[in-house]
Amino acid sequence: MGTRGLVVDVLIALGVTGEVVCVVGLLAGRTAIDRLHYAAAATTLPPAFVAAAVVVEEGGSSAAINAIVVAVLVLTLGSALTHATARVAHGRGEGR
């Protein structure tokens, strides 16, 4: 295993660790808004770490481009979904 393999392994480990932390926070959250914060966090850095690992492994291939596009879409759409969910939860009086 060379340097590239080590970098890929570290990036994947960071992505998986980030998702595990978000899941634990999601399960431990007391209110809907608390749980929503952890769900939103799962759409930020962890997908970026996984996409970076694909880019390092695959170089400039179509798989790398697809990974970047998916990570950007997850970040963008996850933020929109989080905002919409928070508005509904706030309107119902949840999370207080």
C-alpha positions as CSV (number, residue, x, y, z in Angstrom):
1,M,0.0,0.0,0.0
2,G,1.5,3.3,-1.1
3,T,0.8,6.8,-0.1
4,R,-2.2,7.0,-2.3
5,G,-3.8,4.0,-0.6
6,L,-3.1,5.5,2.8
7,V,-4.7,8.8,1.9
8,V,-7.8,7.0,0.5
9,D,-8.1,4.9,3.7
10,V,-7.8,8.0,5.9
11,L,-10.4,9.9,3.9
12,I,-12.8,6.9,4.0
13,A,-12.2,6.5,7.8
14,L,-13.0,10.2,8.3
15,G,-16.1,10.0,6.3
16,V,-17.4,6.9,8.1
17,T,-16.4,8.3,11.5
18,G,-18.3,11.5,10.7
19,E,-21.4,9.6,9.7
20,V,-21.2,7.4,12.9
21,V,-20.9,10.5,15.1
22,C,-24.0,11.9,13.3
23,V,-26.0,8.7,13.8
24,V,-25.1,8.6,17.5
25,G,-26.1,12.2,17.9
26,L,-29.3,11.6,16.0
27,L,-30.2,8.7,18.3
28,A,-29.2,10.7,21.4
29,G,-31.1,13.9,20.4
30,R,-33.8,15.0,22.8
31,T,-35.9,17.1,20.5
32,A,-36.7,17.1,16.8
33,I,-34.5,20.2,16.3
34,D,-31.6,18.5,18.1
35,R,-31.9,15.4,15.9
36,L,-32.2,17.6,12.8
37,H,-28.9,19.3,13.6
38,Y,-27.2,15.9,13.5
39,A,-29.0,14.8,10.4
40,A,-27.9,18.0,8.7
41,A,-24.3,17.5,9.7
42,A,-24.3,14.1,8.0
43,T,-24.8,15.9,4.7
44,T,-21.7,18.2,5.0
45,L,-18.2,16.9,5.6
46,P,-18.6,13.1,5.5
47,P,-19.8,13.0,1.8
48,A,-17.0,15.4,0.9
49,F,-14.4,13.1,2.5
50,V,-15.8,10.1,0.6
51,A,-15.8,12.1,-2.7
52,A,-12.2,13.2,-2.0
53,A,-11.2,9.6,-1.5
54,V,-12.8,8.7,-4.9
55,V,-11.0,11.6,-6.6
56,V,-7.6,10.5,-5.0
57,E,-8.2,6.9,-6.1
58,E,-9.7,7.4,-9.5
59,G,-7.9,10.6,-10.6
60,G,-9.7,12.6,-13.3
61,S,-12.0,9.8,-14.4
62,S,-15.8,10.0,-14.7
63,A,-16.1,8.2,-11.4
64,A,-14.3,11.1,-9.7
65,I,-16.5,13.7,-11.4
66,N,-19.6,11.7,-10.5
67,A,-18.5,11.6,-6.8
68,I,-18.0,15.3,-6.8
69,V,-21.4,16.0,-8.3
70,V,-23.1,13.6,-5.9
71,A,-21.3,15.3,-2.9
72,V,-22.4,18.7,-4.0
73,L,-26.0,17.6,-4.6
74,V,-26.1,15.9,-1.2
75,L,-24.8,19.1,0.4
76,T,-27.2,21.4,-1.5
77,L,-30.3,19.2,-1.3
78,G,-29.6,18.2,2.3
79,S,-29.5,21.8,3.4
80,A,-32.8,22.6,1.6
81,L,-34.4,19.5,3.2
82,T,-33.1,20.4,6.6
83,H,-34.5,24.0,6.3
84,A,-37.9,22.8,5.1
85,T,-38.1,20.2,7.9
86,A,-37.1,22.8,10.5
87,R,-39.8,25.2,9.3
88,V,-42.4,22.5,9.7
89,A,-41.2,21.4,13.1
90,H,-41.1,25.0,14.3
91,G,-44.6,25.6,13.0
92,R,-45.9,22.6,14.9
93,G,-44.2,23.7,18.1
94,E,-41.8,20.8,18.2
95,G,-38.2,21.1,19.4
96,R,-39.0,23.5,22.3
